[in-house]
Amino acid sequence: MKFDQDDLNYRFQDGSAEAIIRYAIQTAGVSRIALASSLSIEDQVLTDLVLKINKEARIFFIDTGRHFQETYDLMTATMSKYNFHYEVYAPETEHLEVMVSHYGPNFFYESRELRKKCCAIRKVTPLTRVLSSVEGWICGLRKEQSLTRQEIALFEWDQKHSLYKINPLAFWPEEKVWEYLTEHQVPYNDLYNKGFPSIGCQPCTRAVKPGEDVRSGRWWWEEPDKKECGLHSPLVSGGADK
């Protein structure tokens, strides 16, 4: 599979998320592209779109072992509604055991370096395993989510994993996400109704106050421009040969 990203970003700049997803699946093949879902509202929109386009589409979930129960409940409800199964990836037991035995269960609060170590073992390593089986991955990133996501494009080259990354909702405002969920009766995490606009692992997520940044409840003890876990590294444009 090869995308001309500049051409596609221009061609689809006013296009629908459905058209972007359909193009990506048809170009890569349904078995060679996958949707990464954290069960966020964006990923729920994409799950609805992807499965309407192709019921055989691959959707994966990284189970860090520290998610909210509400996230697991939503996972069950989503599988029931759409009659499908997630591909579930978890941390490697040996690495997890060594980490927790050495540092304790809550060491990630001590420093950014240790928090990133936890994210690397619980999230990044499992992600690397699944991405080794595809040529592209679909994500629910939106520009307005945080300072670290202002430069994302619809089609990108993920240099770290040597594959394509597609962000069909890159230009969507949050209001459009909620409109889609309501119109299509897509289930979403009940924590959104309790002040959690961005939901990750339970120890690293808290509710936010009205007017606060969407991701201010994630790793709230760190600087705003540092709030990424390593799943979404800075990307380059232009394709695999650049």
PyMOL commands that set and color helices and strands:
alter all, ss='L'
color gray80, all
select helices_A, chain A and resi 5-11+17-28+30-32+41-53+69-82+93-103+107-109+112-131+143-145+147-149+174-183+190-194+202-204+224-226
alter helices_A, ss='H'
color red, helices_A
select strands_A, chain A and resi 33-36+58-62+87-89+136-138+155-158+163-166
alter strands_A, ss='S'
color yellow, strands_A
deselect
rebuild
show_as cartoon
